[in-house]
Amino acid sequence: MGAAVSIEHLTPEQMKEYEQVKDLPEPQIRSHLLSKFPSLTPQKQQTSSLSPMASFTRIKPLTVDNLSGTESSKQITSHTETSITMSSNTTSIKLFSRSKTIPPSATQLEVYSKVAQPLVSRFVEGYDVDLLSYGQTCSGKTYTMFGPPQSMREAARDADAGNFNLKDEHGFVLRAGLEVLSFIEELKGKGSKALLHGCMVEMSILSLTDQSVRDLQQGWAVCFVDEESHLQGAEQKELNSAEDVARFAASVETRLTRGTNMNDTSSRSHCIAGFKLTTLNSKKTEVRESRLQFFDLMGSERFKGQNAAHDESKSSHSSMGGCEGIYSNLSLMALTSCVKAASDLRRKSVKKGGGGKKGKKEDKVAGMLLTKVLAGSLTGHALTGIVTCVSQAPRNGDESWLSLQNGGEMAKILNKPQLQPSRNCEKVLANARKKKKECEDVVARGVAGKYQALRQAQVKQWAGQVHILEKLLM
């Protein structure tokens, strides 16, 4: 691995040459400058080191509803800030899940401050961030991310009526959006500008069969995932106020849900709420884009026993709800498998100095839709956090055990964080206009089948970037 050239010590002449090639990959920049200025001394290249993801376990409070049923063979008996102890019929099992434990008494604000706020701070600094909620059906995943059922719809109604206020019950997505808006106001005082946009999609058995996702902001319209793990065709709503954020968050209420034996409003899809922050420096020359994605994963489900989510007298394949449960379990198993593959790949890459050809494990990570959206965490330079949600209800002990076990596997994601680059704004805008025109020409000529929809989604993606940059430069 070669050495990097520090721009802090370049002469005006060298800096002028650097400006002409700054958008090229680092090795090409280094080679070009050294060919022009042989006396230039390279510095040792700074590489981002591997670090474990931020991992937490949240214990759901006991309620009258979940006290019913037969006690399972395993029970949560105690917990500390770093561990959960579960007892079984024969022995005591202590789980050190690498995570910080969030007690049942914690408020939504306390959970946000401990889990999400540090990651949101890195997002506004210019890092890509992924934050996941994982666990069995009815363990509090959606509550953590958004709040109680219908709470986002109520927030949007309050926004329309002009009396929106953040409530104690509100979750990560709403709180994060408001915090980023405060950051944008601070930037304005320093002479810089930034725009915040939000998109929300779901992945369900209805859409994954054709390798697509559905946009919750535009009537389940199909969108796609590009090679850089960006959503193509997803509606990017500009968010300028708390009311805008509330209306955006309300899109989750159109998510596919279904009543099951475990939950009256069970989520039947993986949901991704994403924020995109585009920042322009005070000189209007450099632009940086970063993204923050909240993954509310569909819950794992049982098909037999008292916690079966569906009618045991019927085949799980005979109803849409049963098929959704199968899809949920299979996709979560596949995600865990890909996490392991990506972690192994990263460890081996570090041992080999970051080199090597693309192998089968990397193909495995990139070949699935859910993991493709998570590629920034698995094989890229995003920061990652996970909240494993568990129930302490007596009937849910076996499921909590599995959630802790699998959540521990998911927490093995190794991050290699790297600040998103600042790029020349005019060059980025020119490239976006060029790509938009190319895609528009292809659409005008006509493309067969699903590729027409893909090209239309690409037009929307590039048009959105053009609009954002032109607005920032105004």
C-alpha positions in Angstrom: 0.0 0.0 0.0 1.5 3.3 -1.1 2.0 6.5 0.9 -0.4 9.4 0.7 0.4 13.0 -0.1 -0.7 15.5 2.6 -2.3 18.6 1.0 -1.6 20.6 4.1 2.0 21.1 3.1 1.6 21.7 -0.7 3.0 24.9 -2.3 0.5 27.1 -4.3 1.9 25.6 -7.5 1.4 22.1 -6.2 -2.0 22.9 -4.9 -3.1 24.2 -8.3 -2.0 20.9 -9.8 -3.8 19.0 -7.1 -7.1 20.8 -7.8 -7.1 19.4 -11.3 -6.9 15.7 -10.2 -8.5 15.8 -6.7 -11.5 13.7 -7.9 -9.3 10.8 -9.0 -8.6 7.8 -6.8 -5.9 8.4 -4.2 -3.2 6.2 -6.0 -3.7 8.2 -9.2 -3.5 11.5 -7.4 -0.3 10.4 -5.7 1.3 9.2 -8.9 0.4 12.4 -10.8 1.8 14.7 -8.2 5.0 12.7 -7.8 5.5 12.8 -11.5 5.2 16.5 -11.6 7.1 17.2 -8.4 9.6 14.4 -7.8 10.9 16.1 -4.6 7.5 16.0 -3.0 7.7 13.7 0.1 4.7 11.4 0.6 3.4 10.7 4.1 2.4 7.3 5.3 -1.2 6.7 4.3 -3.8 6.9 7.0 -6.0 3.9 6.9 -9.2 3.4 8.9 -8.9 0.5 11.4 -11.5 -2.1 12.1 -13.8 -1.4 15.1 -16.8 -3.3 16.5 -20.2 -1.9 15.9 -22.2 -0.2 18.6 -24.3 -2.9 20.1 -27.2 -2.7 22.6 -29.9 -4.9 24.1 -33.2 -3.4 25.1 -35.5 -5.3 27.5 -39.2 -4.7 26.9 -41.3 -3.9 30.1 -43.7 -6.5 31.3 -47.4 -5.8 30.7 -50.6 -7.5 31.6 -51.0 -8.8 28.0 -47.7 -10.6 28.0 -48.0 -12.2 31.4 -50.4 -14.9 30.0 -49.3 -18.2 28.6 -47.2 -21.1 29.8 -43.7 -20.3 31.2 -41.0 -21.3 28.7 -38.0 -23.4 29.6 -35.7 -20.3 29.7 -36.2 -17.1 31.6 -34.4 -13.7 32.0 -33.6 -13.7 35.7 -31.3 -10.6 36.0 -29.3 -8.1 34.0 -26.5 -5.6 34.5 -25.2 -2.8 32.3 -23.3 -5.3 30.2 -24.9 -8.7 30.6 -28.2 -10.6 30.8 -28.5 -13.8 32.8 -31.0 -16.4 31.7 -32.0 -19.5 33.7 -33.2 -22.8 32.3 -34.7 -25.9 33.8 -31.2 -27.4 34.4 -28.6 -24.6 34.6 -28.0 -20.9 34.7 -26.8 -19.3 31.5 -25.0 -15.9 31.6 -24.9 -14.1 28.3 -22.2 -11.4 27.8 -23.5 -10.1 24.4 -20.8 -7.4 24.0 -23.7 -5.0 24.3 -24.9 -2.4 26.8 -28.2 -3.5 28.3 -31.0 -1.0 28.3 -33.4 -1.7 31.2 -37.2 -1.9 30.9 -37.5 1.4 32.8 -35.6 3.4 30.2 -37.5 6.2 28.4 -37.5 6.8 24.7 -35.3 9.8 25.2 -32.8 7.9 27.3 -32.6 5.1 24.7 -32.1 7.6 21.9 -29.4 9.5 23.9 -27.5 6.3 24.6 -27.9 4.5 21.3 -28.7 6.8 18.4 -27.5 10.2 19.3 -23.7 9.4 19.1 -24.3 7.9 15.6 -26.4 10.9 14.5 -23.5 13.1 15.5 -21.1 11.2 13.3 -23.7 11.4 10.5 -23.7 15.2 10.5 -19.9 15.1 10.6 -20.0 13.4 7.2 -20.1 9.6 7.9 -22.5 7.1 6.5 -24.5 5.4 9.4 -26.7 2.3 9.6 -28.8 1.6 12.7 -30.7 -1.7 13.0 -33.4 -3.0 15.4 -33.6 -6.8 15.6 -35.6 -9.3 17.6 -38.7 -11.5 17.7 -42.2 -10.4 16.7 -43.7 -8.1 19.4 -40.4 -7.3 21.2 -40.4 -3.5 20.7 -38.4 -3.0 17.5 -40.8 -0.6 15.7 -41.6 1.1 19.0 -37.9 1.9 19.4 -37.5 3.2 15.9 -40.8 5.1 15.6 -43.0 4.8 18.6 -46.4 3.1 19.4 -48.8 2.2 16.5 -50.4 5.2 14.9 -48.1 7.6 16.8 -46.5 8.8 13.6 -49.8 9.4 11.9 -50.9 11.4 15.0 -47.7 13.4 14.7 -48.4 14.3 11.1 -51.9 15.4 12.0 -50.5 17.6 14.7 -48.1 19.0 12.1 -50.9 19.8 9.7 -52.8 21.5 12.5 -49.8 23.6 13.4 -49.3 22.2 16.9 -46.7 19.5 16.5 -44.4 18.8 19.5 -42.0 16.0 20.2 -43.6 13.5 22.7 -42.1 11.1 25.2 -43.3 8.2 23.1 -41.5 9.2 19.9 -38.6 7.1 18.7 -35.3 7.4 16.9 -36.4 8.5 13.4 -38.3 11.6 14.5 -35.8 12.6 17.1 -32.9 12.2 14.7 -34.6 14.3 12.0 -35.1 17.1 14.4 -31.5 17.0 15.7 -30.2 17.2 12.1 -32.3 20.2 11.4 -30.8 21.9 14.4 -27.3 21.2 13.0 -28.3 22.7 9.6 -29.3 25.9 11.4 -25.8 26.0 13.1 -24.2 25.6 9.7 -26.1 28.6 8.3 -24.5 30.7 11.0 -21.1 29.7 9.8 -21.8 30.6 6.2 -22.2 27.0 5.0 -25.4 25.4 3.6 -27.0 22.0 3.8 -30.2 20.2 2.7 -31.8 17.2 4.4 -33.9 14.7 2.5 -35.8 11.6 3.6 -36.9 8.4 1.9 -38.7 5.4 3.3 -39.1 2.0 1.7 -40.0 -1.5 2.7 -38.8 -5.0 1.6 -41.5 -7.7 1.8 -42.2 -11.0 0.2 -44.3 -9.2 -2.4 -41.3 -7.2 -3.6 -38.2 -9.4 -2.9 -39.5 -12.0 -5.3 -38.6 -9.6 -8.2 -35.6 -8.1 -6.4 -37.1 -4.7 -5.8 -38.2 -2.6 -2.9 -41.4 -0.5 -2.4 -41.5 3.2 -1.8 -43.8 4.1 1.2 -43.9 7.7 0.1 -45.3 7.2 -3.3 -47.9 4.4 -3.2 -45.6 1.3 -3.1 -43.8 2.3 -6.3 -41.0 0.0 -7.2 -37.4 1.3 -6.7 -34.0 -0.3 -7.0 -30.6 -0.5 -5.4 -27.5 0.6 -7.4 -23.9 -0.6 -7.2 -23.1 2.0 -4.5 -26.1 0.8 -2.4 -28.1 3.9 -3.1 -31.9 3.7 -3.6 -32.9 4.5 -7.2 -36.4 5.8 -7.8 -37.2 6.4 -4.1 -38.9 9.6 -3.3 -36.5 12.0 -1.6 -38.6 14.5 0.4 -36.9 17.7 1.3 -37.2 18.3 5.1 -36.9 21.9 6.2 -39.0 21.9 9.4 -40.1 19.7 12.3 -43.5 19.5 10.6 -41.8 18.1 7.4 -40.0 15.5 9.5 -43.3 14.5 11.2 -45.1 14.1 7.8 -42.2 12.1 6.5 -42.1 9.7 9.5 -45.8 9.1 9.1 -45.0 7.2 5.9 -44.3 4.2 8.1 -48.0 3.9 8.8 -48.6 2.7 5.2 -46.2 -0.2 5.8 -47.5 -3.7 5.3 -48.9 -5.0 8.7 -51.0 -7.9 9.6 -52.6 -9.2 12.9 -51.0 -12.4 14.2 -51.4 -14.5 17.3 -48.5 -12.6 18.8 -49.3 -9.0 17.8 -52.4 -7.1 16.6 -50.3 -5.0 14.2 -47.3 -7.1 13.3 -44.9 -5.6 10.7 -44.7 -7.9 7.7 -41.7 -6.3 6.0 -38.3 -4.8 6.6 -38.6 -1.0 6.7 -35.8 1.4 5.9 -36.1 5.1 6.9 -33.2 7.0 5.4 -31.9 10.6 5.7 -29.5 12.1 3.2 -27.5 15.2 4.2 -25.9 17.3 1.4 -23.5 19.9 2.8 -21.9 22.8 0.8 -18.9 24.7 2.2 -18.9 28.5 2.7 -17.0 29.0 -0.5 -19.5 27.0 -2.5 -16.8 24.9 -4.0 -16.9 21.6 -2.0 -19.9 19.3 -1.4 -20.2 16.3 0.8 -23.1 13.7 0.9 -23.7 11.4 3.9 -26.6 9.1 4.7 -28.3 7.8 7.9 -30.4 4.6 7.5 -32.7 3.2 10.2 -33.5 -0.5 9.6 -36.6 -1.7 11.4 -36.2 -5.4 10.6 -39.2 -7.8 10.4 -39.4 -9.9 13.5 -38.4 -13.6 13.7 -41.4 -15.9 14.2 -42.3 -19.4 15.5 -44.6 -21.8 13.7 -45.3 -24.2 16.5 -46.1 -23.9 20.2 -47.9 -21.2 22.2 -45.9 -18.5 20.5 -46.8 -19.6 17.0 -47.7 -16.5 15.1 -50.3 -18.3 12.9 -52.9 -21.0 13.1 -51.0 -24.3 13.7 -53.8 -26.4 12.3 -53.0 -25.0 8.8 -49.8 -25.2 6.8 -47.7 -22.1 7.1 -47.6 -22.0 3.2 -51.4 -21.8 3.1 -51.7 -18.2 4.1 -50.0 -15.0 3.2 -49.2 -14.4 6.9 -47.5 -17.8 7.1 -45.4 -17.1 4.0 -44.4 -13.7 5.3 -43.2 -15.5 8.5 -41.1 -17.9 6.4 -39.7 -15.0 4.4 -38.8 -13.1 7.6 -36.9 -16.0 9.2 -35.1 -16.9 6.0 -34.0 -13.3 5.3 -32.8 -12.8 8.8 -30.8 -16.1 8.7 -29.3 -15.0 5.4 -28.4 -11.6 6.9 -26.6 -13.3 9.8 -24.7 -15.5 7.4 -23.7 -12.5 5.4 -22.5 -10.7 8.5 -20.2 -13.6 9.3 -18.9 -13.7 5.7 -18.3 -10.0 5.7 -16.5 -10.1 9.1 -14.3 -13.0 7.9 -13.5 -11.1 4.7 -12.5 -7.9 6.6 -10.2 -9.8 9.1 -8.5 -11.5 6.2 -8.2 -8.3 4.3 -6.4 -6.6 7.2 -4.0 -9.6 7.5 -3.2 -9.3 3.8 -2.8 -5.5 3.9 -6.2 -4.8 2.3 -5.4 -6.4 -1.1 -6.6 -9.4 -2.8 -9.2 -10.2 -5.5 -12.9 -10.3 -5.0 -13.9 -13.7 -3.7 -16.9 -15.9 -3.2 -17.7 -14.5 0.3 -17.8 -11.0 -1.1 -20.1 -12.1 -3.9 -22.3 -13.7 -1.2 -22.5 -10.4 0.7 -23.2 -8.3 -2.4 -25.7 -10.7 -4.0 -28.7 -10.2 -1.6 -31.0 -7.2 -1.7 -31.1 -6.5 2.1 -27.4 -7.0 2.5 -26.8 -4.9 -0.6 -28.5 -1.9 1.1 -26.3 -2.7 4.1 -23.1 -2.9 2.1 -21.8 0.3 3.6 -21.6 -1.5 6.9 -20.7 -4.9 5.7 -18.0 -4.1 3.2 -17.8 -0.3 3.0 -17.0 2.6 5.3 -20.3 3.2 7.2 -20.7 3.2 11.0 -23.2 0.6 12.4 -25.3 0.2 15.5 -27.8 -2.5 16.5 -30.5 -2.7 19.1 -31.5 -6.3 19.9 -35.0 -6.1 21.4 -36.0 -8.9 23.8 -39.1 -9.7 25.9 -38.9 -10.7 29.6 -42.4 -12.2 29.5 -42.4 -15.7 30.9 -43.8 -17.2 27.7 -41.1 -15.6 25.5 -38.0 -16.9 27.2 -37.0 -19.3 24.4 -37.5 -16.5 21.8 -35.4 -14.1 23.9 -32.6 -16.7 24.1 -32.6 -17.0 20.3 -32.7 -13.3 19.8 -29.7 -12.7 22.1 -27.8 -15.5 20.4 -28.5 -14.3 16.9 -28.2 -10.6 17.9 -24.7 -11.5 19.2 -23.9 -12.9 15.8 -25.2 -9.8 14.1 -23.1 -7.6 16.4 -20.0 -9.1 14.9 -20.1 -6.6 12.0 -16.7 -4.9 11.9 -16.7 -1.3 10.9 -14.1 0.4 8.9 -15.4 4.0 9.2 -14.2 6.6 6.8 -15.4 10.2 6.3 -17.3 10.7 3.1 -15.2 12.8 0.7 -15.6 16.4 -0.1 -15.9 16.8 -3.9 -15.8 19.6 -6.3 -19.4 20.8 -6.5 -19.3 21.9 -10.1 -17.8 18.6 -11.3 -20.4 16.6 -9.3 -23.2 18.7 -10.7 -21.9 18.3 -14.3 -21.6 14.5 -13.9 -25.2 14.3 -12.5 -26.5 16.3 -15.4 -24.7 14.0 -17.8 -25.9 10.8 -16.2 -29.5 12.2 -16.1 -29.4 13.0 -19.8 -28.0 9.6 -20.7 -30.7 7.8 -18.8 -33.4 10.1 -20.2 -32.2 9.2 -23.7 -32.4 5.5 -23.0 -35.9 5.9 -21.6 -37.0 7.9 -24.7 -35.8 5.1 -26.9 -37.7 2.5 -24.9 -36.4 -0.5 -22.9 -38.0 -3.9 -22.5 -39.7 -5.1 -19.4 -38.4 -4.2 -15.9 -35.4 -2.4 -17.4 -37.6 0.5 -18.4 -38.7 0.9 -14.8 -35.0 0.7 -13.7 -34.0 3.4 -16.2 -36.9 5.6 -15.1 -35.7 5.2 -11.5 -32.2 6.2 -12.5 -33.5 9.3 -14.1 -35.3 10.2 -10.9 -32.1 9.5 -8.9 -29.9 11.8 -11.0 -32.6 14.4 -11.4 -32.9 14.6 -7.6 -29.1 15.1 -7.2 -29.2 17.8 -9.9 -32.0 19.6 -8.1 -30.3 19.4 -4.7 -27.0 20.8 -6.0 -28.6 23.6 -8.0 -30.6 24.7 -5.0 -27.5 24.7 -2.8 -25.6 26.8 -5.3 -28.4 29.4 -5.6 
